[in-house]
Amino acid sequence: MPLVLEELAAAAGVTARTAARLFVKETGQTFGQWRQQLRLLVALEDLSAGVTQVALEVGYNDVSSFISVFRAAFGDTPARYFR
């Protein structure tokens, strides 16, 4: 699932800079912010498989980074969020 702006821009036939500018204009978010939200939404759907598996599946290289981002976005760790 790793989405790279440069690859998507090339597929659309525009430069990465143009794609980044248009992305903010259309969504109000940077591509990185949007990608982080996408990863977290996918993670919410899959957390029953376990935090480690989900963190890796949505593109994080380690569980602690995923938990940190999850806590910042949702106010709690994944384990506590679902209690």
PDB file of N, CA, C and O in Angstrom:
ATOM      1  N   MET A   1       0.792  -1.192   0.000  1.00  0.00           N
ATOM      2  CA  MET A   1       0.000   0.000   0.000  1.00  0.00           C
ATOM      3  C   MET A   1       0.845   1.273   0.000  1.00  0.00           C
ATOM      4  O   MET A   1       0.267   2.359  -0.007  1.00  0.00           O
ATOM      5  N   PRO A   2       2.146   1.206   0.007  1.00  0.00           N
ATOM      6  CA  PRO A   2       2.904   2.451   0.047  1.00  0.00           C
ATOM      7  C   PRO A   2       2.667   3.286  -1.202  1.00  0.00           C
ATOM      8  O   PRO A   2       3.045   2.900  -2.308  1.00  0.00           O
ATOM      9  N   LEU A   3       2.038   4.427  -1.006  1.00  0.00           N
ATOM     10  CA  LEU A   3       1.774   5.339  -2.098  1.00  0.00           C
ATOM     11  C   LEU A   3       2.842   6.423  -2.100  1.00  0.00           C
ATOM     12  O   LEU A   3       3.055   7.099  -1.093  1.00  0.00           O
ATOM     13  N   VAL A   4       3.501   6.580  -3.222  1.00  0.00           N
ATOM     14  CA  VAL A   4       4.551   7.572  -3.344  1.00  0.00           C
ATOM     15  C   VAL A   4       4.059   8.636  -4.318  1.00  0.00           C
ATOM     16  O   VAL A   4       3.682   8.326  -5.449  1.00  0.00           O
ATOM     17  N   LEU A   5       4.064   9.888  -3.877  1.00  0.00           N
ATOM     18  CA  LEU A   5       3.542  10.985  -4.686  1.00  0.00           C
ATOM     19  C   LEU A   5       4.229  11.065  -6.045  1.00  0.00           C
ATOM     20  O   LEU A   5       3.576  11.312  -7.058  1.00  0.00           O
ATOM     21  N   GLU A   6       5.526  10.860  -6.070  1.00  0.00           N
ATOM     22  CA  GLU A   6       6.260  10.949  -7.330  1.00  0.00           C
ATOM     23  C   GLU A   6       5.754   9.926  -8.346  1.00  0.00           C
ATOM     24  O   GLU A   6       5.619  10.235  -9.530  1.00  0.00           O
ATOM     25  N   GLU A   7       5.478   8.715  -7.884  1.00  0.00           N
ATOM     26  CA  GLU A   7       4.980   7.668  -8.772  1.00  0.00           C
ATOM     27  C   GLU A   7       3.577   7.990  -9.283  1.00  0.00           C
ATOM     28  O   GLU A   7       3.276   7.816 -10.464  1.00  0.00           O
ATOM     29  N   LEU A   8       2.725   8.463  -8.374  1.00  0.00           N
ATOM     30  CA  LEU A   8       1.364   8.803  -8.776  1.00  0.00           C
ATOM     31  C   LEU A   8       1.351   9.987  -9.739  1.00  0.00           C
ATOM     32  O   LEU A   8       0.578  10.010 -10.697  1.00  0.00           O
ATOM     33  N   ALA A   9       2.210  10.969  -9.478  1.00  0.00           N
ATOM     34  CA  ALA A   9       2.301  12.133 -10.363  1.00  0.00           C
ATOM     35  C   ALA A   9       2.750  11.710 -11.758  1.00  0.00           C
ATOM     36  O   ALA A   9       2.187  12.151 -12.760  1.00  0.00           O
ATOM     37  N   ALA A  10       3.760  10.860 -11.815  1.00  0.00           N
ATOM     38  CA  ALA A  10       4.258  10.385 -13.112  1.00  0.00           C
ATOM     39  C   ALA A  10       3.165   9.637 -13.873  1.00  0.00           C
ATOM     40  O   ALA A  10       3.028   9.794 -15.086  1.00  0.00           O
ATOM     41  N   ALA A  11       2.395   8.832 -13.162  1.00  0.00           N
ATOM     42  CA  ALA A  11       1.308   8.093 -13.804  1.00  0.00           C
ATOM     43  C   ALA A  11       0.233   9.037 -14.350  1.00  0.00           C
ATOM     44  O   ALA A  11      -0.438   8.731 -15.336  1.00  0.00           O
ATOM     45  N   ALA A  12       0.084  10.194 -13.688  1.00  0.00           N
ATOM     46  CA  ALA A  12      -0.898  11.180 -14.138  1.00  0.00           C
ATOM     47  C   ALA A  12      -0.331  12.136 -15.168  1.00  0.00           C
ATOM     48  O   ALA A  12      -1.063  12.942 -15.743  1.00  0.00           O
ATOM     49  N   GLY A  13       0.973  12.053 -15.405  1.00  0.00           N
ATOM     50  CA  GLY A  13       1.604  12.900 -16.408  1.00  0.00           C
ATOM     51  C   GLY A  13       1.902  14.312 -15.941  1.00  0.00           C
ATOM     52  O   GLY A  13       1.956  15.241 -16.747  1.00  0.00           O
ATOM     53  N   VAL A  14       2.097  14.475 -14.629  1.00  0.00           N
ATOM     54  CA  VAL A  14       2.455  15.784 -14.083  1.00  0.00           C
ATOM     55  C   VAL A  14       3.686  15.632 -13.204  1.00  0.00           C
ATOM     56  O   VAL A  14       4.071  14.519 -12.846  1.00  0.00           O
ATOM     57  N   THR A  15       4.300  16.755 -12.859  1.00  0.00           N
ATOM     58  CA  THR A  15       5.445  16.698 -11.956  1.00  0.00           C
ATOM     59  C   THR A  15       4.959  16.485 -10.529  1.00  0.00           C
ATOM     60  O   THR A  15       3.795  16.742 -10.219  1.00  0.00           O
ATOM     61  N   ALA A  16       5.845  16.018  -9.669  1.00  0.00           N
ATOM     62  CA  ALA A  16       5.495  15.812  -8.266  1.00  0.00           C
ATOM     63  C   ALA A  16       5.113  17.136  -7.610  1.00  0.00           C
ATOM     64  O   ALA A  16       4.204  17.185  -6.781  1.00  0.00           O
ATOM     65  N   ARG A  17       5.807  18.204  -7.982  1.00  0.00           N
ATOM     66  CA  ARG A  17       5.499  19.524  -7.406  1.00  0.00           C
ATOM     67  C   ARG A  17       4.088  19.975  -7.782  1.00  0.00           C
ATOM     68  O   ARG A  17       3.345  20.484  -6.943  1.00  0.00           O
ATOM     69  N   THR A  18       3.732  19.785  -9.033  1.00  0.00           N
ATOM     70  CA  THR A  18       2.380  20.140  -9.484  1.00  0.00           C
ATOM     71  C   THR A  18       1.341  19.282  -8.780  1.00  0.00           C
ATOM     72  O   THR A  18       0.309  19.784  -8.335  1.00  0.00           O
ATOM     73  N   ALA A  19       1.614  17.991  -8.681  1.00  0.00           N
ATOM     74  CA  ALA A  19       0.684  17.091  -8.006  1.00  0.00           C
ATOM     75  C   ALA A  19       0.506  17.490  -6.540  1.00  0.00           C
ATOM     76  O   ALA A  19      -0.613  17.483  -6.025  1.00  0.00           O
ATOM     77  N   ALA A  20       1.594  17.834  -5.875  1.00  0.00           N
ATOM     78  CA  ALA A  20       1.519  18.234  -4.465  1.00  0.00           C
ATOM     79  C   ALA A  20       0.682  19.497  -4.309  1.00  0.00           C
ATOM     80  O   ALA A  20      -0.149  19.590  -3.406  1.00  0.00           O
ATOM     81  N   ARG A  21       0.903  20.458  -5.183  1.00  0.00           N
ATOM     82  CA  ARG A  21       0.157  21.717  -5.128  1.00  0.00           C
ATOM     83  C   ARG A  21      -1.335  21.472  -5.380  1.00  0.00           C
ATOM     84  O   ARG A  21      -2.182  22.009  -4.666  1.00  0.00           O
ATOM     85  N   LEU A  22      -1.652  20.668  -6.387  1.00  0.00           N
ATOM     86  CA  LEU A  22      -3.043  20.361  -6.696  1.00  0.00           C
ATOM     87  C   LEU A  22      -3.703  19.542  -5.591  1.00  0.00           C
ATOM     88  O   LEU A  22      -4.887  19.711  -5.300  1.00  0.00           O
ATOM     89  N   PHE A  23      -2.935  18.666  -4.988  1.00  0.00           N
ATOM     90  CA  PHE A  23      -3.476  17.832  -3.917  1.00  0.00           C
ATOM     91  C   PHE A  23      -3.952  18.701  -2.756  1.00  0.00           C
ATOM     92  O   PHE A  23      -5.050  18.499  -2.237  1.00  0.00           O
ATOM     93  N   VAL A  24      -3.128  19.666  -2.348  1.00  0.00           N
ATOM     94  CA  VAL A  24      -3.506  20.569  -1.259  1.00  0.00           C
ATOM     95  C   VAL A  24      -4.716  21.404  -1.664  1.00  0.00           C
ATOM     96  O   VAL A  24      -5.630  21.614  -0.867  1.00  0.00           O
ATOM     97  N   LYS A  25      -4.715  21.874  -2.895  1.00  0.00           N
ATOM     98  CA  LYS A  25      -5.828  22.700  -3.377  1.00  0.00           C
ATOM     99  C   LYS A  25      -7.147  21.930  -3.350  1.00  0.00           C
ATOM    100  O   LYS A  25      -8.180  22.477  -2.963  1.00  0.00           O
ATOM    101  N   GLU A  26      -7.113  20.679  -3.757  1.00  0.00           N
ATOM    102  CA  GLU A  26      -8.333  19.878  -3.864  1.00  0.00           C
ATOM    103  C   GLU A  26      -8.789  19.259  -2.542  1.00  0.00           C
ATOM    104  O   GLU A  26      -9.988  19.102  -2.312  1.00  0.00           O
ATOM    105  N   THR A  27      -7.845  18.911  -1.681  1.00  0.00           N
ATOM    106  CA  THR A  27      -8.211  18.184  -0.455  1.00  0.00           C
ATOM    107  C   THR A  27      -8.039  18.999   0.820  1.00  0.00           C
ATOM    108  O   THR A  27      -8.613  18.663   1.856  1.00  0.00           O
ATOM    109  N   GLY A  28      -7.247  20.073   0.748  1.00  0.00           N
ATOM    110  CA  GLY A  28      -6.965  20.842   1.951  1.00  0.00           C
ATOM    111  C   GLY A  28      -5.919  20.183   2.837  1.00  0.00           C
ATOM    112  O   GLY A  28      -5.677  20.636   3.955  1.00  0.00           O
ATOM    113  N   GLN A  29      -5.303  19.124   2.348  1.00  0.00           N
ATOM    114  CA  GLN A  29      -4.277  18.394   3.088  1.00  0.00           C
ATOM    115  C   GLN A  29      -3.081  18.152   2.177  1.00  0.00           C
ATOM    116  O   GLN A  29      -3.204  18.117   0.953  1.00  0.00           O
ATOM    117  N   THR A  30      -1.923  17.986   2.807  1.00  0.00           N
ATOM    118  CA  THR A  30      -0.790  17.540   2.019  1.00  0.00           C
ATOM    119  C   THR A  30      -0.985  16.065   1.705  1.00  0.00           C
ATOM    120  O   THR A  30      -1.797  15.383   2.330  1.00  0.00           O
ATOM    121  N   PHE A  31      -0.230  15.588   0.730  1.00  0.00           N
ATOM    122  CA  PHE A  31      -0.310  14.175   0.393  1.00  0.00           C
ATOM    123  C   PHE A  31       0.067  13.312   1.593  1.00  0.00           C
ATOM    124  O   PHE A  31      -0.562  12.283   1.842  1.00  0.00           O
ATOM    125  N   GLY A  32       1.091  13.729   2.336  1.00  0.00           N
ATOM    126  CA  GLY A  32       1.513  12.977   3.518  1.00  0.00           C
ATOM    127  C   GLY A  32       0.436  12.906   4.582  1.00  0.00           C
ATOM    128  O   GLY A  32       0.246  11.856   5.197  1.00  0.00           O
ATOM    129  N   GLN A  33      -0.272  13.997   4.811  1.00  0.00           N
ATOM    130  CA  GLN A  33      -1.367  14.002   5.789  1.00  0.00           C
ATOM    131  C   GLN A  33      -2.483  13.064   5.343  1.00  0.00           C
ATOM    132  O   GLN A  33      -3.020  12.294   6.140  1.00  0.00           O
ATOM    133  N   TRP A  34      -2.822  13.140   4.063  1.00  0.00           N
ATOM    134  CA  TRP A  34      -3.868  12.280   3.523  1.00  0.00           C
ATOM    135  C   TRP A  34      -3.480  10.809   3.625  1.00  0.00           C
ATOM    136  O   TRP A  34      -4.285   9.967   4.022  1.00  0.00           O
ATOM    137  N   ARG A  35      -2.230  10.512   3.259  1.00  0.00           N
ATOM    138  CA  ARG A  35      -1.756   9.126   3.312  1.00  0.00           C
ATOM    139  C   ARG A  35      -1.796   8.596   4.733  1.00  0.00           C
ATOM    140  O   ARG A  35      -2.153   7.439   4.956  1.00  0.00           O
ATOM    141  N   GLN A  36      -1.430   9.439   5.705  1.00  0.00           N
ATOM    142  CA  GLN A  36      -1.469   9.017   7.102  1.00  0.00           C
ATOM    143  C   GLN A  36      -2.904   8.702   7.523  1.00  0.00           C
ATOM    144  O   GLN A  36      -3.141   7.704   8.203  1.00  0.00           O
ATOM    145  N   GLN A  37      -3.852   9.531   7.132  1.00  0.00           N
ATOM    146  CA  GLN A  37      -5.249   9.259   7.457  1.00  0.00           C
ATOM    147  C   GLN A  37      -5.728   7.972   6.800  1.00  0.00           C
ATOM    148  O   GLN A  37      -6.437   7.179   7.420  1.00  0.00           O
ATOM    149  N   LEU A  38      -5.346   7.766   5.554  1.00  0.00           N
ATOM    150  CA  LEU A  38      -5.723   6.536   4.856  1.00  0.00           C
ATOM    151  C   LEU A  38      -5.184   5.319   5.593  1.00  0.00           C
ATOM    152  O   LEU A  38      -5.908   4.346   5.803  1.00  0.00           O
ATOM    153  N   ARG A  39      -3.922   5.369   5.985  1.00  0.00           N
ATOM    154  CA  ARG A  39      -3.316   4.249   6.712  1.00  0.00           C
ATOM    155  C   ARG A  39      -4.077   3.963   8.001  1.00  0.00           C
ATOM    156  O   ARG A  39      -4.321   2.804   8.338  1.00  0.00           O
ATOM    157  N   LEU A  40      -4.449   5.012   8.718  1.00  0.00           N
ATOM    158  CA  LEU A  40      -5.162   4.817   9.978  1.00  0.00           C
ATOM    159  C   LEU A  40      -6.557   4.253   9.757  1.00  0.00           C
ATOM    160  O   LEU A  40      -7.005   3.411  10.535  1.00  0.00           O
ATOM    161  N   LEU A  41      -7.249   4.691   8.725  1.00  0.00           N
ATOM    162  CA  LEU A  41      -8.578   4.151   8.442  1.00  0.00           C
ATOM    163  C   LEU A  41      -8.517   2.674   8.064  1.00  0.00           C
ATOM    164  O   LEU A  41      -9.343   1.877   8.508  1.00  0.00           O
ATOM    165  N   VAL A  42      -7.541   2.320   7.251  1.00  0.00           N
ATOM    166  CA  VAL A  42      -7.357   0.906   6.903  1.00  0.00           C
ATOM    167  C   VAL A  42      -7.021   0.106   8.154  1.00  0.00           C
ATOM    168  O   VAL A  42      -7.502  -1.012   8.335  1.00  0.00           O
ATOM    169  N   ALA A  43      -6.199   0.682   9.009  1.00  0.00           N
ATOM    170  CA  ALA A  43      -5.809   0.008  10.242  1.00  0.00           C
ATOM    171  C   ALA A  43      -7.012  -0.246  11.134  1.00  0.00           C
ATOM    172  O   ALA A  43      -7.129  -1.323  11.719  1.00  0.00           O
ATOM    173  N   LEU A  44      -7.908   0.729  11.249  1.00  0.00           N
ATOM    174  CA  LEU A  44      -9.106   0.543  12.079  1.00  0.00           C
ATOM    175  C   LEU A  44      -9.912  -0.662  11.622  1.00  0.00           C
ATOM    176  O   LEU A  44     -10.445  -1.413  12.439  1.00  0.00           O
ATOM    177  N   GLU A  45      -9.994  -0.837  10.325  1.00  0.00           N
ATOM    178  CA  GLU A  45     -10.745  -1.967   9.777  1.00  0.00           C
ATOM    179  C   GLU A  45     -10.095  -3.309  10.107  1.00  0.00           C
ATOM    180  O   GLU A  45     -10.786  -4.319  10.244  1.00  0.00           O
ATOM    181  N   ASP A  46      -8.777  -3.318  10.232  1.00  0.00           N
ATOM    182  CA  ASP A  46      -8.037  -4.574  10.336  1.00  0.00           C
ATOM    183  C   ASP A  46      -7.457  -4.881  11.714  1.00  0.00           C
ATOM    184  O   ASP A  46      -6.777  -5.894  11.875  1.00  0.00           O
ATOM    185  N   LEU A  47      -7.708  -4.035  12.710  1.00  0.00           N
ATOM    186  CA  LEU A  47      -7.034  -4.213  13.997  1.00  0.00           C
ATOM    187  C   LEU A  47      -7.340  -5.539  14.690  1.00  0.00           C
ATOM    188  O   LEU A  47      -6.599  -5.945  15.586  1.00  0.00           O
ATOM    189  N   SER A  48      -8.381  -6.200  14.307  1.00  0.00           N
ATOM    190  CA  SER A  48      -8.669  -7.493  14.915  1.00  0.00           C
ATOM    191  C   SER A  48      -7.580  -8.517  14.604  1.00  0.00           C
ATOM    192  O   SER A  48      -7.467  -9.519  15.309  1.00  0.00           O
ATOM    193  N   ALA A  49      -6.780  -8.288  13.571  1.00  0.00           N
ATOM    194  CA  ALA A  49      -5.685  -9.184  13.212  1.00  0.00           C
ATOM    195  C   ALA A  49      -4.475  -8.989  14.110  1.00  0.00           C
ATOM    196  O   ALA A  49      -3.563  -9.816  14.108  1.00  0.00           O
ATOM    197  N   GLY A  50      -4.457  -7.904  14.880  1.00  0.00           N
ATOM    198  CA  GLY A  50      -3.336  -7.630  15.768  1.00  0.00           C
ATOM    199  C   GLY A  50      -2.599  -6.382  15.349  1.00  0.00           C
ATOM    200  O   GLY A  50      -2.473  -6.097  14.158  1.00  0.00           O
ATOM    201  N   VAL A  51      -2.110  -5.634  16.323  1.00  0.00           N
ATOM    202  CA  VAL A  51      -1.484  -4.346  16.069  1.00  0.00           C
ATOM    203  C   VAL A  51      -0.245  -4.481  15.190  1.00  0.00           C
ATOM    204  O   VAL A  51      -0.070  -3.703  14.253  1.00  0.00           O
ATOM    205  N   THR A  52       0.608  -5.443  15.472  1.00  0.00           N
ATOM    206  CA  THR A  52       1.839  -5.591  14.698  1.00  0.00           C
ATOM    207  C   THR A  52       1.535  -5.841  13.229  1.00  0.00           C
ATOM    208  O   THR A  52       2.108  -5.191  12.355  1.00  0.00           O
ATOM    209  N   GLN A  53       0.651  -6.763  12.958  1.00  0.00           N
ATOM    210  CA  GLN A  53       0.290  -7.098  11.576  1.00  0.00           C
ATOM    211  C   GLN A  53      -0.293  -5.885  10.861  1.00  0.00           C
ATOM    212  O   GLN A  53       0.059  -5.611   9.714  1.00  0.00           O
ATOM    213  N   VAL A  54      -1.174  -5.166  11.529  1.00  0.00           N
ATOM    214  CA  VAL A  54      -1.804  -3.998  10.921  1.00  0.00           C
ATOM    215  C   VAL A  54      -0.777  -2.907  10.645  1.00  0.00           C
ATOM    216  O   VAL A  54      -0.780  -2.318   9.564  1.00  0.00           O
ATOM    217  N   ALA A  55       0.091  -2.634  11.598  1.00  0.00           N
ATOM    218  CA  ALA A  55       1.109  -1.593  11.427  1.00  0.00           C
ATOM    219  C   ALA A  55       1.943  -1.860  10.178  1.00  0.00           C
ATOM    220  O   ALA A  55       2.207  -0.948   9.395  1.00  0.00           O
ATOM    221  N   LEU A  56       2.353  -3.097   9.997  1.00  0.00           N
ATOM    222  CA  LEU A  56       3.158  -3.457   8.829  1.00  0.00           C
ATOM    223  C   LEU A  56       2.341  -3.382   7.543  1.00  0.00           C
ATOM    224  O   LEU A  56       2.836  -2.920   6.515  1.00  0.00           O
ATOM    225  N   GLU A  57       1.095  -3.834   7.600  1.00  0.00           N
ATOM    226  CA  GLU A  57       0.247  -3.838   6.404  1.00  0.00           C
ATOM    227  C   GLU A  57      -0.053  -2.436   5.898  1.00  0.00           C
ATOM    228  O   GLU A  57      -0.162  -2.229   4.690  1.00  0.00           O
ATOM    229  N   VAL A  58      -0.189  -1.476   6.793  1.00  0.00           N
ATOM    230  CA  VAL A  58      -0.529  -0.122   6.351  1.00  0.00           C
ATOM    231  C   VAL A  58       0.699   0.745   6.109  1.00  0.00           C
ATOM    232  O   VAL A  58       0.574   1.948   5.880  1.00  0.00           O
ATOM    233  N   GLY A  59       1.892   0.141   6.158  1.00  0.00           N
ATOM    234  CA  GLY A  59       3.078   0.834   5.707  1.00  0.00           C
ATOM    235  C   GLY A  59       4.028   1.365   6.757  1.00  0.00           C
ATOM    236  O   GLY A  59       4.967   2.086   6.417  1.00  0.00           O
ATOM    237  N   TYR A  60       3.820   1.037   8.014  1.00  0.00           N
ATOM    238  CA  TYR A  60       4.762   1.472   9.048  1.00  0.00           C
ATOM    239  C   TYR A  60       5.862   0.423   9.190  1.00  0.00           C
ATOM    240  O   TYR A  60       5.600  -0.775   9.090  1.00  0.00           O
ATOM    241  N   ASN A  61       7.083   0.875   9.422  1.00  0.00           N
ATOM    242  CA  ASN A  61       8.210  -0.042   9.546  1.00  0.00           C
ATOM    243  C   ASN A  61       8.340  -0.628  10.941  1.00  0.00           C
ATOM    244  O   ASN A  61       8.994  -1.654  11.128  1.00  0.00           O
ATOM    245  N   ASP A  62       7.724   0.018  11.915  1.00  0.00           N
ATOM    246  CA  ASP A  62       7.766  -0.528  13.268  1.00  0.00           C
ATOM    247  C   ASP A  62       6.478  -0.185  13.997  1.00  0.00           C
ATOM    248  O   ASP A  62       5.810   0.801  13.683  1.00  0.00           O
ATOM    249  N   VAL A  63       6.148  -1.003  14.961  1.00  0.00           N
ATOM    250  CA  VAL A  63       4.885  -0.889  15.689  1.00  0.00           C
ATOM    251  C   VAL A  63       4.830   0.382  16.519  1.00  0.00           C
ATOM    252  O   VAL A  63       3.776   1.011  16.605  1.00  0.00           O
ATOM    253  N   SER A  64       5.937   0.774  17.133  1.00  0.00           N
ATOM    254  CA  SER A  64       5.916   1.949  18.002  1.00  0.00           C
ATOM    255  C   SER A  64       5.583   3.221  17.221  1.00  0.00           C
ATOM    256  O   SER A  64       4.895   4.097  17.747  1.00  0.00           O
ATOM    257  N   SER A  65       6.048   3.339  15.995  1.00  0.00           N
ATOM    258  CA  SER A  65       5.698   4.501  15.170  1.00  0.00           C
ATOM    259  C   SER A  65       4.202   4.517  14.878  1.00  0.00           C
ATOM    260  O   SER A  65       3.555   5.560  14.968  1.00  0.00           O
ATOM    261  N   PHE A  66       3.662   3.363  14.530  1.00  0.00           N
ATOM    262  CA  PHE A  66       2.231   3.255  14.265  1.00  0.00           C
ATOM    263  C   PHE A  66       1.426   3.637  15.503  1.00  0.00           C
ATOM    264  O   PHE A  66       0.476   4.414  15.407  1.00  0.00           O
ATOM    265  N   ILE A  67       1.796   3.103  16.654  1.00  0.00           N
ATOM    266  CA  ILE A  67       1.070   3.399  17.887  1.00  0.00           C
ATOM    267  C   ILE A  67       1.129   4.882  18.206  1.00  0.00           C
ATOM    268  O   ILE A  67       0.133   5.460  18.640  1.00  0.00           O
ATOM    269  N   SER A  68       2.266   5.499  17.999  1.00  0.00           N
ATOM    270  CA  SER A  68       2.420   6.933  18.254  1.00  0.00           C
ATOM    271  C   SER A  68       1.500   7.757  17.366  1.00  0.00           C
ATOM    272  O   SER A  68       0.827   8.670  17.843  1.00  0.00           O
ATOM    273  N   VAL A  69       1.467   7.441  16.084  1.00  0.00           N
ATOM    274  CA  VAL A  69       0.603   8.168  15.148  1.00  0.00           C
ATOM    275  C   VAL A  69      -0.868   7.893  15.470  1.00  0.00           C
ATOM    276  O   VAL A  69      -1.693   8.806  15.426  1.00  0.00           O
ATOM    277  N   PHE A  70      -1.193   6.657  15.788  1.00  0.00           N
ATOM    278  CA  PHE A  70      -2.564   6.288  16.135  1.00  0.00           C
ATOM    279  C   PHE A  70      -3.017   7.077  17.358  1.00  0.00           C
ATOM    280  O   PHE A  70      -4.119   7.625  17.373  1.00  0.00           O
ATOM    281  N   ARG A  71      -2.172   7.136  18.381  1.00  0.00           N
ATOM    282  CA  ARG A  71      -2.502   7.864  19.611  1.00  0.00           C
ATOM    283  C   ARG A  71      -2.717   9.347  19.318  1.00  0.00           C
ATOM    284  O   ARG A  71      -3.644   9.959  19.848  1.00  0.00           O
ATOM    285  N   ALA A  72      -1.866   9.919  18.480  1.00  0.00           N
ATOM    286  CA  ALA A  72      -2.003  11.343  18.139  1.00  0.00           C
ATOM    287  C   ALA A  72      -3.311  11.611  17.391  1.00  0.00           C
ATOM    288  O   ALA A  72      -3.938  12.652  17.585  1.00  0.00           O
ATOM    289  N   ALA A  73      -3.714  10.682  16.549  1.00  0.00           N
ATOM    290  CA  ALA A  73      -4.914  10.877  15.738  1.00  0.00           C
ATOM    291  C   ALA A  73      -6.203  10.570  16.491  1.00  0.00           C
ATOM    292  O   ALA A  73      -7.210  11.255  16.312  1.00  0.00           O
ATOM    293  N   PHE A  74      -6.169   9.535  17.337  1.00  0.00           N
ATOM    294  CA  PHE A  74      -7.398   9.071  17.975  1.00  0.00           C
ATOM    295  C   PHE A  74      -7.431   9.267  19.491  1.00  0.00           C
ATOM    296  O   PHE A  74      -8.434   8.958  20.134  1.00  0.00           O
ATOM    297  N   GLY A  75      -6.344   9.777  20.064  1.00  0.00           N
ATOM    298  CA  GLY A  75      -6.340  10.081  21.490  1.00  0.00           C
ATOM    299  C   GLY A  75      -6.040   8.920  22.407  1.00  0.00           C
ATOM    300  O   GLY A  75      -6.056   9.083  23.627  1.00  0.00           O
ATOM    301  N   ASP A  76      -5.769   7.758  21.860  1.00  0.00           N
ATOM    302  CA  ASP A  76      -5.459   6.590  22.682  1.00  0.00           C
ATOM    303  C   ASP A  76      -4.706   5.561  21.850  1.00  0.00           C
ATOM    304  O   ASP A  76      -4.656   5.655  20.624  1.00  0.00           O
ATOM    305  N   THR A  77      -4.128   4.594  22.520  1.00  0.00           N
ATOM    306  CA  THR A  77      -3.434   3.525  21.801  1.00  0.00           C
ATOM    307  C   THR A  77      -4.469   2.608  21.135  1.00  0.00           C
ATOM    308  O   THR A  77      -5.635   2.618  21.528  1.00  0.00           O
ATOM    309  N   PRO A  78      -4.066   1.828  20.146  1.00  0.00           N
ATOM    310  CA  PRO A  78      -5.026   0.922  19.505  1.00  0.00           C
ATOM    311  C   PRO A  78      -5.697  -0.028  20.496  1.00  0.00           C
ATOM    312  O   PRO A  78      -6.902  -0.265  20.410  1.00  0.00           O
ATOM    313  N   ALA A  79      -4.926  -0.568  21.430  1.00  0.00           N
ATOM    314  CA  ALA A  79      -5.494  -1.512  22.392  1.00  0.00           C
ATOM    315  C   ALA A  79      -6.570  -0.863  23.249  1.00  0.00           C
ATOM    316  O   ALA A  79      -7.629  -1.450  23.471  1.00  0.00           O
ATOM    317  N   ARG A  80      -6.306   0.336  23.725  1.00  0.00           N
ATOM    318  CA  ARG A  80      -7.282   1.041  24.573  1.00  0.00           C
ATOM    319  C   ARG A  80      -8.452   1.572  23.772  1.00  0.00           C
ATOM    320  O   ARG A  80      -9.560   1.671  24.298  1.00  0.00           O
ATOM    321  N   TYR A  81      -8.238   1.910  22.535  1.00  0.00           N
ATOM    322  CA  TYR A  81      -9.287   2.462  21.687  1.00  0.00           C
ATOM    323  C   TYR A  81     -10.453   1.490  21.544  1.00  0.00           C
ATOM    324  O   TYR A  81     -11.609   1.909  21.493  1.00  0.00           O
ATOM    325  N   PHE A  82     -10.155   0.204  21.481  1.00  0.00           N
ATOM    326  CA  PHE A  82     -11.183  -0.797  21.246  1.00  0.00           C
ATOM    327  C   PHE A  82     -11.737  -1.450  22.514  1.00  0.00           C
ATOM    328  O   PHE A  82     -12.480  -2.428  22.431  1.00  0.00           O
ATOM    329  N   ARG A  83     -11.387  -0.923  23.668  1.00  0.00           N
ATOM    330  CA  ARG A  83     -11.958  -1.457  24.925  1.00  0.00           C
ATOM    331  C   ARG A  83     -13.307  -0.907  25.195  1.00  0.00           C
ATOM    332  O   ARG A  83     -13.924  -1.250  26.204  1.00  0.00           O
TER     333      ARG A  83
END
